[in-house]
Amino acid sequence: MAKLFILMGSIVMALSVAIGAFGAHGLEPRLSERMMKNYQTGVQYHMIHGIGLIIVGLVALKLTSSSMLNGAGWSFLIGIILFSGSLYAMALTGVTKLGAITPIGGLAFIVGWVLLGLAVVRGL
């Protein structure tokens, strides 16, 4: 699973750069300031948790892979889809009700970081 999380993290990071550039160069003149800020928040969390996926993979190379590490990686990926994805969709469509999904993604991020920390502590 270590290599899978590193690969997924790398893909997620490449996508976050492309999505961020698209927003900065293609969307900024078209979106309201509020929606642009939502979009940028999505990109920021997308990038941070792409790095989180890579960290999970690197830790898995050093420690015996565990269900907690796997849970951390999948939580980060789910969080990116739900948190960042809902912010992107809200910014692009103007449908603010999509913001109701965002906290679920945020919770997935929190779960991922807690699981990563626990996996490292137990693996020491």
C-alpha positions in Angstrom: 0.0 0.0 0.0 2.9 2.3 0.6 3.7 2.8 -3.1 0.0 3.2 -3.9 -0.4 6.1 -1.4 2.8 7.7 -2.8 1.5 7.3 -6.3 -2.0 8.6 -5.4 -0.4 11.5 -3.5 1.7 12.4 -6.5 -1.3 12.4 -8.8 -3.4 14.4 -6.3 -0.6 17.0 -6.1 -0.3 17.3 -9.9 -4.1 17.7 -10.1 -4.0 20.3 -7.4 -1.4 22.4 -9.2 -3.5 22.2 -12.5 -6.7 23.0 -10.7 -5.1 25.9 -8.9 -3.6 27.3 -12.1 -7.0 26.9 -13.8 -8.6 28.9 -11.0 -6.0 31.6 -11.0 -5.8 32.1 -14.7 -9.2 31.0 -16.0 -11.7 31.5 -13.3 -10.7 34.6 -11.3 -12.3 37.1 -13.7 -15.5 35.0 -13.8 -16.1 34.2 -10.2 -17.3 36.4 -7.4 -14.7 37.2 -4.7 -16.5 34.9 -2.3 -16.6 32.0 -4.7 -13.0 32.5 -5.7 -12.0 32.4 -2.0 -13.9 29.1 -1.7 -12.1 27.7 -4.7 -8.7 28.7 -3.3 -9.5 27.1 0.0 -10.3 23.9 -1.9 -7.0 24.1 -3.7 -5.1 24.7 -0.4 -6.6 21.8 1.4 -6.2 19.6 -1.7 -2.4 20.3 -1.8 -1.9 19.8 2.0 -3.7 16.5 2.0 -1.9 15.4 -1.2 1.3 15.8 0.8 -0.5 13.9 3.6 -1.0 11.0 1.2 2.7 11.0 0.3 3.6 11.1 4.1 1.4 8.1 4.7 3.2 6.2 1.9 6.6 7.1 3.2 5.7 6.1 6.8 4.4 2.8 5.5 7.7 2.2 3.9 9.4 2.6 7.3 6.8 0.9 9.5 4.9 -2.3 9.0 1.8 -1.3 7.1 -1.2 -1.2 9.4 -4.9 -0.7 9.1 -4.5 2.7 10.8 -2.0 3.8 8.1 -4.4 2.5 5.4 -7.3 4.3 7.1 -5.3 7.5 7.2 -4.5 7.4 3.5 -8.1 6.6 2.4 -9.4 9.3 4.8 -7.2 11.9 3.2 -8.4 10.8 -0.3 -12.0 10.9 0.8 -11.5 14.2 2.4 -10.0 15.7 -0.8 -12.9 14.5 -2.8 -15.6 15.7 -0.4 -14.0 18.8 1.0 -12.1 20.2 -2.0 -14.5 18.7 -4.5 -17.6 20.3 -2.9 -15.8 23.7 -2.7 -14.8 23.4 -6.4 -18.4 22.4 -7.4 -19.9 25.2 -5.3 -17.6 27.8 -6.8 -18.2 26.7 -10.4 -22.0 26.2 -10.1 -22.9 28.8 -7.5 -25.0 26.1 -5.7 -24.2 27.0 -2.1 -26.1 24.0 -0.7 -23.1 21.9 -1.8 -21.3 23.5 1.1 -23.2 21.0 3.4 -20.8 18.3 2.1 -17.7 20.2 3.0 -17.6 19.5 6.8 -17.8 15.7 6.1 -14.6 16.1 4.1 -13.1 18.1 6.9 -14.0 15.4 9.4 -12.3 12.8 7.0 -9.1 15.0 7.1 -9.2 15.1 10.9 -9.6 11.3 11.1 -6.7 10.9 8.7 -4.3 12.9 10.7 -5.4 11.2 14.0 -4.9 7.8 12.4 -1.5 8.7 11.0 -0.3 9.9 14.4 -1.6 6.8 16.2 0.0 4.5 13.6 3.3 6.2 14.0 3.1 6.2 17.8 2.2 2.5 17.9 4.8 1.6 15.3 7.7 3.1 17.3 
